[in-house]
Amino acid sequence: MVCHTIKTIEQLFNFNNMSKLAVIDLGTNVINVLVGVVDQETYTILYEEKITRAMVQHPLYGMHISLEEQNNIVATLVAIKRKLDIDGVRCIVAKATSLLRDAPNAAEVIEAIRLETDIQVEVISGIEEATLIYHGINSCFTLTDAHGLIIDIGGGSVESIIFNHFEPLWERSFELGIRRVAAQFAYSDPITPPQVALLENYYRTALAPLFVATKRYRPSQLIGSSGAFRTLLMLYKCHYNFLPIQTKNSSIKRVSAEQFFNIYHVIQTTPVHIWQKQLAIEPVFLKLIPLSAILIKVILTTCKLQEIIISDTSLRTGLFIREWGRLKQEKLI
């Protein structure tokens, strides 16, 4: 498998006459778009985009998508489709995860998207979501020869994958998305120690199947692939004024357990408005980060992991690679 990136204007001009593939990931927190050029031998990523303004901006007290939220989602897909048309993208694949997986009016939202954009959104299972996350990460850097654990923290669900160098060994989707948890637990700003203890107990109980699996497979490293991990990186850089250990692969960063616990304690004692003055992160995400940090802490300590590898790749990358393979197999490129 070979992946290229654009380096010259001439390359970009030449791509106008080549096959272009776009994949759209409709998550609870964000809509991800990845566009690339594909042929039988290689693929080249043209651009990626994350759109948060369309998605649910409050805790998930109920999974029903309001009319306002539906209109925002549809309007965003209309804008995405317009841009893809201008860019000459003819192959568009759209998948939805936890939000539409659980919403009682998901069919209505999907039909509204189809009518306005001609894009057919397919809702995928939590297991398929986990599998795509694995393949996305596996495509961009070499996974450990030992067993590893991938965690993707979303707004509606948390995907977990235990793997070896060759394949996934165990996959599970937990309904522990941060917006779900925020709807179940009232917490202060900053969060209090009793609230932290309550959440830790909740996570340990809910993640019991994961901890049984980790005792069996004994993963040696944690790979974080979601926005929650990248937000942790931003907070770390902001507070300590430098980044954790860089790697040769610019799409991943390494954070030791010690570094994590340093920023963890800062997060638990810092009000949201302090971060807001320093970082261009939406307040809704900053307010949720203590919940993500507690979840990560429980996983690190229970599984006795000493390092976090934070990856920029995720479901959208795995989906793009899978669809590239399908286009090749069906001789469509």
Secondary structure as GFF3:
##gff-version 3
##sequence-region A 1 333
A	DSSP	beta_strand	3	5	.	.	.	ID=ss1
A	DSSP	alpha_helix	9	15	.	.	.	ID=ss2
A	DSSP	beta_strand	19	26	.	.	.	ID=ss3
A	DSSP	beta_strand	31	38	.	.	.	ID=ss4
A	DSSP	beta_strand	43	51	.	.	.	ID=ss5
A	DSSP	alpha_helix	67	86	.	.	.	ID=ss6
A	DSSP	beta_strand	91	96	.	.	.	ID=ss7
A	DSSP	alpha_helix	98	102	.	.	.	ID=ss8
A	DSSP	alpha_helix	106	117	.	.	.	ID=ss9
A	DSSP	beta_strand	121	123	.	.	.	ID=ss10
A	DSSP	alpha_helix	126	140	.	.	.	ID=ss11
A	DSSP	beta_strand	148	153	.	.	.	ID=ss12
A	DSSP	beta_strand	158	163	.	.	.	ID=ss13
A	DSSP	beta_strand	168	174	.	.	.	ID=ss14
A	DSSP	alpha_helix	178	184	.	.	.	ID=ss15
A	DSSP	alpha_helix	193	206	.	.	.	ID=ss16
A	DSSP	alpha_helix	208	217	.	.	.	ID=ss17
A	DSSP	beta_strand	221	224	.	.	.	ID=ss18
A	DSSP	alpha_helix	227	240	.	.	.	ID=ss19
A	DSSP	beta_strand	245	246	.	.	.	ID=ss20
A	DSSP	beta_strand	252	256	.	.	.	ID=ss21
A	DSSP	alpha_helix	257	269	.	.	.	ID=ss22
A	DSSP	alpha_helix	272	276	.	.	.	ID=ss23
A	DSSP	alpha_helix	283	303	.	.	.	ID=ss24
A	DSSP	beta_strand	307	311	.	.	.	ID=ss25
A	DSSP	alpha_helix	315	329	.	.	.	ID=ss26
###
